[in-house]
Amino acid sequence: MLKSDGLPAGTITKWEWNAAVNLTPCSYYNYRLTLCHTSLSALTDTYVTNYDGNTPVTAYSRNPATTSAVPADSWFGFDFDTPFDYNGGDNLIVEVWWEEDTNGGGNTQWNFPVNGRCCFSYIVNGNPQSGYPNKGYVSYFMHYMRATVSPSAVAPTSLGRVKALFG
């Protein structure tokens, strides 16, 4: 997610995706969602390079994680176990990992055909694809996503002294 996408600085407490179709309950095993600041505006095919010297933070982890979204065009996601403090000045990597799933996963809305916005790797029938787990395939699609953010508090010195008047 680019800082120009408009995500404000603050504490991210939840992440969601928009489901294109009805998503029947699905379990994802060894699931984790991590977030990481980066100065890169386009992803490379190497995950560690994308971190740009920063350390990813695991915000949500379950074994299994279960999703469901009914009706179609509804949102599904996770309340974070560990809120993430987004600085609002860097770009943000949203990284989702899981090892196996039931029901073949789901189908989310894709958009924003801009190269370098998505990098993925995967396993097919037990065979790693795209350099999994260290490298991936850079795509030009991105999911419809939304975040719940508690805005950063304003420092008391930034506005000077504020007085409230009631009449």
C-alpha positions in Angstrom: 0.0 0.0 0.0 1.5 3.3 -1.0 1.4 6.3 1.3 -0.4 8.1 -1.5 -3.3 5.7 -1.1 -4.4 7.8 1.8 -4.0 5.5 4.8 -3.4 7.9 7.7 -0.8 7.6 10.4 -2.1 5.7 13.5 -2.5 2.3 15.0 -3.9 -0.3 12.7 -6.2 -2.7 14.6 -8.0 -4.6 11.8 -7.4 -5.6 8.1 -10.2 -6.6 5.7 -10.7 -7.7 2.1 -13.7 -7.4 -0.2 -15.2 -10.7 -1.4 -16.1 -10.9 -5.0 -18.4 -13.9 -4.5 -20.0 -15.7 -1.5 -17.1 -17.1 0.5 -18.1 -20.3 2.2 -16.2 -20.9 5.5 -12.6 -21.7 4.8 -9.7 -22.6 7.1 -6.1 -21.4 6.5 -3.5 -23.4 8.3 -0.4 -21.7 9.9 -1.9 -18.4 8.8 -0.1 -15.1 9.6 -0.6 -11.5 8.6 2.4 -9.2 8.9 2.9 -5.5 8.2 6.1 -3.7 7.4 7.1 -0.1 6.6 9.1 0.3 3.4 10.4 3.2 1.2 9.9 1.1 -2.0 7.1 2.2 -4.3 7.2 -1.0 -6.3 7.8 -4.5 -4.9 10.6 -6.8 -6.1 10.4 -10.6 -6.3 12.5 -11.0 -3.1 10.6 -10.6 0.1 13.5 -9.5 2.3 14.5 -6.8 -0.2 11.0 -5.4 0.0 11.3 -4.9 3.7 13.9 -2.2 2.9 15.9 -2.9 6.1 12.7 -2.9 8.3 11.4 -5.8 10.3 7.9 -7.2 9.6 5.5 -7.3 12.5 3.1 -10.2 12.9 -0.2 -8.6 13.6 -2.4 -11.7 13.4 -1.6 -15.4 13.6 -3.8 -18.4 13.8 -3.7 -22.1 13.2 -6.2 -22.3 11.6 -7.6 -18.9 10.7 -11.2 -19.1 9.4 -12.9 -16.8 6.9 -16.4 -16.4 5.6 -18.1 -13.7 3.6 -21.8 -13.8 2.7 -23.2 -12.2 0.7 -20.9 -11.5 -2.2 -19.4 -8.0 -2.2 -19.0 -8.0 1.6 -15.9 -7.5 3.7 -14.0 -10.1 5.8 -10.9 -9.9 7.8 -9.2 -10.0 11.2 -8.9 -8.0 14.3 -5.2 -7.8 15.1 -3.7 -9.6 18.1 -0.8 -7.0 17.9 -1.8 -3.6 16.7 0.6 -2.0 14.2 1.8 1.6 14.5 1.8 2.9 10.9 3.9 6.1 10.6 1.9 7.5 7.6 5.2 8.5 5.9 6.3 5.2 4.5 4.7 2.8 2.2 3.2 -0.3 3.8 3.7 -4.0 3.0 0.7 -6.2 3.9 1.9 -9.8 3.8 -0.3 -12.8 4.2 1.0 -16.3 4.6 -0.6 -19.7 5.0 0.4 -23.3 4.3 -2.8 -25.1 3.3 -6.5 -24.3 3.2 -9.9 -26.0 3.0 -12.4 -25.2 0.3 -9.7 -23.9 -2.1 -9.5 -20.5 -0.4 -11.6 -17.7 -1.7 -12.1 -15.1 -4.3 -11.5 -11.4 -3.6 -11.9 -8.3 -5.7 -8.9 -7.2 -7.6 -8.2 -3.9 -9.1 -5.5 -1.2 -9.6 -3.6 -2.6 -12.6 -0.3 -1.0 -11.6 2.9 -3.0 -11.8 4.7 -3.8 -8.6 1.7 -3.7 -6.2 1.5 -7.4 -5.4 4.0 -10.2 -4.9 3.0 -13.8 -4.3 4.4 -17.3 -4.1 2.6 -20.5 -3.5 2.6 -24.3 -3.4 0.7 -26.5 -5.9 0.3 -30.1 -5.0 3.2 -29.9 -2.5 5.5 -28.3 -5.1 6.8 -24.8 -4.3 6.2 -22.3 -7.1 7.7 -18.8 -7.9 10.7 -19.4 -5.6 8.6 -20.0 -2.5 9.2 -19.1 0.4 11.9 -16.5 -0.3 11.0 -15.2 -3.7 7.7 -14.5 -5.4 6.1 -13.4 -8.6 5.5 -9.6 -9.0 2.0 -8.9 -10.3 0.2 -5.8 -11.4 -3.0 -6.5 -9.4 -4.0 -5.5 -5.9 -6.9 -6.5 -3.7 -9.6 -4.2 -2.5 -8.6 -3.8 1.1 -9.5 -1.6 4.0 -7.9 -1.0 7.4 -9.3 0.1 10.8 -7.0 2.8 12.1 -7.0 4.7 15.4 -5.5 8.1 14.5 -2.3 9.2 16.2 -2.9 11.6 19.1 -1.8 15.2 18.4 1.3 16.1 20.4 0.3 18.8 23.0 3.0 21.1 21.7 1.8 21.0 18.1 -1.1 23.4 18.6 0.1 25.3 21.6 -2.5 25.6 24.3 -6.0 24.8 23.3 -9.0 26.1 25.3 -12.6 25.0 25.0 -15.3 27.6 25.2 -18.9 26.9 25.8 -21.7 29.4 25.4 
